[in-house]
Amino acid sequence: MTNILGWMASALVLLGMTMKTMPKLRAINSISCILWIAYGIARHDAPVVCVNVALLLAHAHWFYTSGELKKWR
């Protein structure tokens, strides 16, 4: 199960990098961050958890400050 989380998170990172718009890239990579956090927790890997929590917060901050959240409502 842990390996599946890691592979799914990796696939989403790659998919996110193919997006042509920043909102799509950040949305997909936010989902991958959540999977990486779950993976890191399952493996007791604090660096993986910490970096992905930080990235998820950065994505959330961007959505909040860019006004993109208002467009999705």
QUIGI-V228321 format. One record per residue. RES is the residue in one letter. BURIAL is + if it has 9 or more other ideal C-beta (glycine too) atoms within 8 Angstrom, else -. Layout:
# QUIGI-V228321
res = <RES:RES>
burial = <BURIAL:BURIAL>
This chain:
# QUIGI-V228321
res = <M:T:N:I:L:G:W:M:A:S:A:L:V:L:L:G:M:T:M:K:T:M:P:K:L:R:A:I:N:S:I:S:C:I:L:W:I:A:Y:G:I:A:R:H:D:A:P:V:V:C:V:N:V:A:L:L:L:A:H:A:H:W:F:Y:T:S:G:E:L:K:K:W:R>
burial = <-:-:-:-:+:+:-:+:+:+:-:+:+:-:+:+:-:-:+:-:-:-:+:+:+:+:+:+:+:+:+:+:+:+:+:+:+:+:+:+:-:+:-:-:-:-:-:+:+:-:-:+:+:-:+:+:-:-:+:+:-:+:+:-:-:-:-:+:-:-:-:-:->
